[in-house]
Amino acid sequence: MEWTSEGVIVSVRKYGENSVIIDTLTPKHGRHLGVVRGGASRKMAATIQPGSQVKLEWRARLEEHLGNFRVEQLESRSDMFDDRLRLAALSSICSIVTFSFPERMPVAELYNSTLNLMDTLNTGGDWKPLYALWELQVLEEMGFGLDLTSCAVTNVTQDLIYVSPKSGRAVSRKAAGEWKERLLPLPSFLRNKFETANHEDILNSLKTTGHFLSSWLATSLGERKLPEARNRLISRLENKKFY
């Protein structure tokens, strides 16, 4: 069995004396692991790191085997490595991919969104709204999408500023009433990606997506906790000295 594809490395771990096992995200083969012989060498260090865009050649005797990768670097995305906040975001992305995505499940649309987010991180663009929207897309792709189109109580489509923590549906300002303190925030850019988002909007959006990543997605995976890398990102976003 063999295939060739582009992909992005999301994690690396030592395997034996000179090899590593890399976890990659690809458009057609989804999240896919394999051994890179000699991957622990200094020569391969710049290539075998999370965030690297690579050409992958995978071979195995049987499809269900772990198999071996040959790896050729296409882009390092190393421009972000001197920025602690952007590096924290990259770590969070990679950890959520390995935490959430089943192995070998095609995720072409989410793969493209992940690359766009990583490229924006690397160039120093406005990555924070993209990151929040990416977490929302992860929930959708994993079968836990939120319904932000209309109010859960009245079905109106205007002035939707809350999300029900139980149903994942939007709630309007008027319908929230005395229950508003129990609801989650719904920044407008989560419903319309062309809306601008300020710092408070970003933190509010991550509060909402974090709730469902934890209470819905993580619970479905066996009561697991969200990756610590995501918690570190939130802490850095809350600490304005990183701006």
PLY file of the C-alpha trace (Angstrom):
ply
format ascii 1.0
element vertex 243
property float x
property float y
property float z
element edge 242
property int vertex1
property int vertex2
end_header
0.00 0.00 0.00
1.26 3.49 -0.78
0.13 7.04 -1.45
1.60 10.52 -1.94
0.09 13.71 -0.61
0.82 17.09 0.85
0.21 17.45 4.56
1.06 19.36 7.69
2.87 17.88 10.68
0.90 18.27 13.93
2.99 16.22 16.36
6.30 14.39 16.60
7.48 11.75 19.07
10.67 9.74 19.34
10.62 6.17 18.06
13.64 4.03 18.74
17.11 5.50 18.59
17.05 7.51 15.36
13.46 7.52 14.16
10.28 9.43 14.97
6.56 8.91 14.57
4.89 11.92 13.01
1.20 12.72 13.18
0.07 14.55 10.06
-3.08 16.13 8.67
-3.79 15.51 4.99
-6.76 16.41 2.74
-7.68 12.91 1.51
-6.29 10.66 4.23
-7.20 12.84 7.20
-5.06 12.55 10.28
-2.40 9.94 9.50
0.57 8.63 11.47
3.76 7.02 10.22
7.41 6.38 11.03
10.17 8.56 9.60
13.42 6.59 9.62
16.28 8.86 10.65
13.78 11.55 11.58
15.56 12.26 14.88
18.73 13.40 13.11
19.94 17.00 13.11
19.60 17.03 9.34
15.84 16.44 9.62
15.22 18.72 12.62
14.08 21.75 10.61
11.64 19.62 8.61
10.20 17.38 11.32
8.40 19.93 13.47
4.76 20.88 14.09
3.44 23.35 11.54
5.73 22.22 8.71
4.05 21.80 5.34
5.48 18.67 3.75
5.23 16.28 0.84
4.48 12.83 2.21
5.10 9.43 0.68
3.54 6.70 2.79
4.20 2.99 2.36
3.06 -0.05 4.31
2.58 -3.74 3.59
-1.05 -3.56 4.71
-3.36 -0.55 4.90
-3.97 -0.97 8.63
-0.24 -0.91 9.43
1.47 2.19 10.84
3.75 2.36 7.81
6.68 4.58 6.92
6.82 8.14 5.64
9.31 9.77 3.34
9.13 13.49 4.02
10.13 16.52 1.96
9.65 20.00 3.39
7.58 22.44 1.35
7.26 25.26 3.91
8.60 25.55 7.45
6.25 28.28 8.76
9.12 29.28 11.05
8.41 33.04 10.90
6.09 32.71 13.91
8.59 30.93 16.15
9.88 34.12 17.79
6.35 35.20 18.80
5.16 33.46 21.96
1.48 34.20 21.36
1.44 32.93 17.79
3.47 29.89 18.81
0.91 29.18 21.55
-1.83 29.36 18.91
0.03 26.88 16.69
0.44 24.51 19.63
-3.26 24.77 20.40
-4.23 24.04 16.79
-1.98 20.99 16.61
-3.13 19.64 19.97
-6.82 20.05 19.09
-6.25 18.19 15.80
-4.60 15.24 17.55
-7.18 15.36 20.35
-10.30 15.61 18.20
-9.79 14.05 14.78
-10.14 10.29 14.31
-7.29 8.74 12.38
-7.69 8.39 8.60
-11.02 10.23 8.34
-10.96 12.62 5.32
-11.45 16.25 6.37
-10.67 18.18 3.18
-12.57 21.36 4.07
-11.19 21.50 7.59
-7.72 20.73 6.24
-7.92 23.81 4.01
-9.14 25.96 6.90
-6.29 24.69 9.07
-3.71 25.59 6.43
-5.23 29.04 5.97
-5.11 29.62 9.72
-1.50 28.44 9.99
-0.45 30.58 7.02
-2.10 33.63 8.60
-0.32 32.89 11.87
2.99 32.63 10.05
2.61 35.91 8.17
1.41 37.82 11.23
-2.06 38.53 9.83
-5.25 38.89 11.87
-5.38 35.27 12.99
-7.47 35.53 16.18
-10.94 35.68 14.54
-9.87 32.89 12.18
-8.83 30.78 15.14
-12.21 31.21 16.86
-14.05 30.36 13.63
-11.77 27.35 13.20
-12.79 25.96 16.60
-16.42 26.43 15.59
-15.70 24.47 12.40
-13.99 21.70 14.37
-17.19 21.26 16.37
-19.21 21.13 13.15
-16.93 18.60 11.45
-16.89 16.35 14.51
-20.70 16.27 14.62
-21.29 18.89 17.31
-22.21 21.93 15.26
-23.99 24.87 16.87
-27.21 26.30 15.43
-26.66 30.06 15.33
-29.22 30.84 12.62
-32.28 31.68 14.73
-33.43 32.07 18.31
-34.16 28.81 20.13
-37.13 30.44 21.89
-38.78 32.70 19.30
-37.15 31.71 15.97
-36.25 35.35 15.23
-33.01 35.88 13.32
-32.08 39.33 14.61
-30.26 40.51 17.75
-28.91 37.05 18.55
-26.32 37.67 21.26
-26.36 34.49 23.37
-25.99 30.73 22.99
-27.75 28.13 25.11
-25.09 26.01 26.87
-27.44 23.01 26.75
-28.79 23.05 23.20
-26.07 24.97 21.37
-28.71 27.19 19.79
-28.68 30.97 19.55
-30.88 33.08 21.84
-31.99 36.65 21.19
-31.49 39.51 23.62
-35.23 39.79 24.27
-35.82 36.06 24.73
-32.93 35.70 27.16
-34.67 37.75 29.83
-33.72 36.81 33.37
-31.79 33.77 32.11
-29.10 35.80 30.37
-26.51 35.20 33.11
-26.73 31.48 32.44
-26.19 31.82 28.70
-22.96 31.94 26.71
-21.91 34.99 24.66
-22.41 35.05 20.89
-20.15 37.65 19.24
-21.57 38.71 15.89
-18.53 37.59 13.87
-19.29 33.94 14.71
-22.47 34.31 12.63
-20.95 36.56 9.99
-17.22 36.15 9.35
-17.13 39.57 7.66
-17.98 41.31 10.94
-15.06 42.81 12.84
-14.03 41.34 16.19
-12.35 43.14 19.08
-10.34 41.60 21.91
-13.41 41.03 24.08
-15.21 39.36 21.16
-12.32 36.93 20.73
-12.26 35.96 24.40
-16.06 35.60 24.47
-16.06 33.42 21.36
-13.41 31.13 22.85
-15.42 30.89 26.06
-18.36 29.64 24.00
-16.46 27.24 21.73
-14.45 26.03 24.72
-17.65 25.12 26.57
-18.84 22.88 23.75
-15.41 21.43 23.01
-15.28 20.39 26.65
-18.88 19.42 27.43
-19.78 17.84 24.08
-16.69 16.80 22.13
-14.34 15.84 24.97
-17.13 14.01 26.79
-17.83 11.95 23.67
-14.18 10.89 23.65
-14.39 9.39 27.13
-14.53 12.27 29.61
-11.15 13.57 28.45
-9.94 17.06 29.29
-9.17 19.59 26.59
-5.46 19.85 25.70
-3.39 21.97 28.05
-2.02 23.82 25.01
-5.44 25.38 24.48
-5.54 26.54 28.10
-2.13 28.15 27.68
-3.33 30.02 24.60
-6.35 31.38 26.45
-4.10 32.50 29.32
-1.81 34.34 26.93
-4.74 35.99 25.18
-6.04 37.17 28.54
-2.60 38.54 29.42
-2.30 41.71 27.36
1.47 41.94 27.76
1.65 39.61 24.77
0.12 42.26 22.50
0 1
1 2
2 3
3 4
4 5
5 6
6 7
7 8
8 9
9 10
10 11
11 12
12 13
13 14
14 15
15 16
16 17
17 18
18 19
19 20
20 21
21 22
22 23
23 24
24 25
25 26
26 27
27 28
28 29
29 30
30 31
31 32
32 33
33 34
34 35
35 36
36 37
37 38
38 39
39 40
40 41
41 42
42 43
43 44
44 45
45 46
46 47
47 48
48 49
49 50
50 51
51 52
52 53
53 54
54 55
55 56
56 57
57 58
58 59
59 60
60 61
61 62
62 63
63 64
64 65
65 66
66 67
67 68
68 69
69 70
70 71
71 72
72 73
73 74
74 75
75 76
76 77
77 78
78 79
79 80
80 81
81 82
82 83
83 84
84 85
85 86
86 87
87 88
88 89
89 90
90 91
91 92
92 93
93 94
94 95
95 96
96 97
97 98
98 99
99 100
100 101
101 102
102 103
103 104
104 105
105 106
106 107
107 108
108 109
109 110
110 111
111 112
112 113
113 114
114 115
115 116
116 117
117 118
118 119
119 120
120 121
121 122
122 123
123 124
124 125
125 126
126 127
127 128
128 129
129 130
130 131
131 132
132 133
133 134
134 135
135 136
136 137
137 138
138 139
139 140
140 141
141 142
142 143
143 144
144 145
145 146
146 147
147 148
148 149
149 150
150 151
151 152
152 153
153 154
154 155
155 156
156 157
157 158
158 159
159 160
160 161
161 162
162 163
163 164
164 165
165 166
166 167
167 168
168 169
169 170
170 171
171 172
172 173
173 174
174 175
175 176
176 177
177 178
178 179
179 180
180 181
181 182
182 183
183 184
184 185
185 186
186 187
187 188
188 189
189 190
190 191
191 192
192 193
193 194
194 195
195 196
196 197
197 198
198 199
199 200
200 201
201 202
202 203
203 204
204 205
205 206
206 207
207 208
208 209
209 210
210 211
211 212
212 213
213 214
214 215
215 216
216 217
217 218
218 219
219 220
220 221
221 222
222 223
223 224
224 225
225 226
226 227
227 228
228 229
229 230
230 231
231 232
232 233
233 234
234 235
235 236
236 237
237 238
238 239
239 240
240 241
241 242
